[in-house]
Amino acid sequence: MNPQKVITVDIWSDIACPWCYVGETNYKIARESFLKANPNVKIQTNFHAYMIDPDTKENGEEYLAYNRRRWGGDGWTYSLREAGKKIGCTFSNWKTWPNTFKGHTLISAGTKIGKGEEVLDELFKKAYEEGENIRLKETLDKVAQKFGITEWDTEENKKSVIRDDQTGKRTYDIEGVPYFIIGKNALEGAQPPKAFLSALNKLL
């Protein structure tokens, strides 16, 4: 019997990155399709923290006010919303642009118990579909409780976030997220599922 092949995928992303929400959803669509066609393969997906704008106000900023401050308005989100609709990322209740350091800290805690992806998905949902501010401690505590995480705001997890962020920016020179490393291939941005499938198939 042939041993199971393991493929490692490393992803740098930020919760305050709506294109990360779309891109990672596309990746998961491709991953499901790939694994269905290749049941003898396992994919180990590692999520890494990346903070696009660490200078976002500590408790987050109102959606439109942030967009006006950074880009003069939110017109750039129209194409984003259209792309998201096709895969269930509707951005139906997007109210806040969060400071994501604490959210990444919670994801780090979730990763330790094998639930990092689930925590990330929940934070995306709360930020973009449920209108919650994922910087607020009460919001993060609710997510932690849902996944059985008892301690998350620890120095160890904070250091892990800083290390991931610096590794992405300094070691890999990542300037935009989402950023995927699949084998020796690097894919940047919210690629369509077929792009991820192609990269995965090259590793067979």
Helices and strands as residue ranges (DSSP letters): E 5-13, H 18-37, E 41-49, E 61-62, H 63-71, H 77-85, E 96-97, H 101-112, H 116-128, H 137-146, H 155-166, I 167-171, E 179-182, E 185-188, H 193-201
